[in-house]
Amino acid sequence: MKKTRYIFVTGGVVSSLGKGIIAASLGKLLQARGYKVTIQKFDPYINIDPGTLNPYEHGECFVTVDGHETDLDLGHYERFLNVPTTAVNNITTGRIYQNVIDRERKGDFLGKTVQVVPHITDEIKRNIKILGASGYDFIITEIGGTVGDIESLPYIESVRQLRWELGRDCLCIHLTYVPYIAAAKEVKTKPTQHSVKTLQEYGILPNLLVLRTEKKLSEKICHKVALFCNVDQEAVIQSHDVSSIYEMPLVLAKQRMDRIVLRKMSVPVKGKLQLDSWKIFVKNMSKAKKTVRIGLVGKYVELPDAYKSINESLLQAATYHHRRLDLQLIHSERLTKENVAGYLENLHGVIVAPGFGQRGTGGKLTALNFAREHNMVTFGVCLGMQCMVIEFARNVLGLQDANSAEIDPLSKNKVIDLMEEQKHLTNLGGTMRLGEYDCKLQKGSLAQKAYNSELVRERHRHRYEFNEKYRQQFENHGMKCTGVNPQTGLVEVVEIPNLKWYLGTQYHPEYNSTVARPNPLFVSFIGAATENKN
Ligand code: GLN
């Protein structure tokens, strides 16, 4: 059997340093050397998954092909590696404890006291190694949180044990922060020294350090860090601020991070680093002069991470068309009939975001009404698509009180209704219609032409659906259901063919868009927007 090697990425000093991007970038480099790589994330919180978390807590919830609600870093892993992740790529403390407690109830530990060490740590190690059976050369494991946190201790202890068990087949990379103190005109390495010291107290000596910094660090500083932290100088890597996350693999490659990692693990450095298409993408992104201006209407626009996958899909599609993406974030709660023109009229295209609950839906409907009446290039995703349906029902079909059962359960015209299988559910966690399903596209429709295929598979995350009872009425008046699930008939795509580009999807195409393979609907949407003289 193939030998699998394990790389751990931990973080120190502060959170939000970009461990996910470092893990994804290193993964990209190893993949570019011809190795088979996957990345997983361990989150130290007690929730079973982030599905029930508000975006204010952890940003977007990413959905895997097999229908698991996961951390947004998995989106980065997929966008960089172009390989789908599954439920095993994201584990939380909640899941670890749930598994151990379930086994305790079954009697698996009969007679024994169940403890953090060894039972929780054994379960963590088992989960770290699960992907090892899938034939990967490298498994990169990102440990969420910051070293020193109480909640990440069992993970750090598991990493320590695995390093001891696996020897050279295991490597630890620690990401820290080197702040610049403007008043002193100096960068400070002390926080890094402390953080590495903490890691050493737990029995882990990192093999590589990645220093996140706003300013490029001098050789002297890197030497100092190497000396005080017991790390080879060449293994002190800088991650300075870059204008796009997609530049990071190139930044790390320049510092030979892939070679250093491989050498430290006694793995042959194979051939040439195959990064040509990645470099072309980054070059096209930075060289693009003409702009495509897209408005994103949503209620979480003030949170940079809430619509991560949509932002990245738009950027990938814009780059594909050699355009610079100018993304205007429009708070749906601020939109009114009076001000909507001011927000939308200068855009090349508008996208209405997914979401849950009533807040901000009024603004989404106002935006869609303006966009439809002004024949704007318009894309609705999930709740965005549902709002397209509601707006059309109210203003074209004349059903004044048309609504979604989620927004107004008392409406007489629930053009969007709760799915049958959802009606008897009591638990909220993991019970939506989740993951990949087939969608059959009508020949000649905008969607079918965009995909150049009549059958596609996309990912879902919803409880409500287009109400089939109204379908004929919509179609008679010009809104067509051009994509349906072939097994259940559930409406997946609506379009207004008489307009330039007006399309909504019940599914989330943004979960399925990578640098190597931008999602066709986003490519088509941006293509139409770039043709739009406005
Ligand atoms: N709230 C809607 C539903 O559950 C839409 C969900 C979404 O936008 N992801 O059907």
Boltz pocket constraint, residues with backbone or C-beta under 6 A from the ligand:
constraints:
  - pocket:
      binder: B
      contacts: [[A, 353], [A, 354], [A, 355], [A, 356], [A, 357], [A, 381], [A, 382], [A, 383], [A, 384], [A, 386], [A, 406], [A, 461], [A, 462], [A, 463], [A, 464], [A, 465]]
      max_distance: 6.0
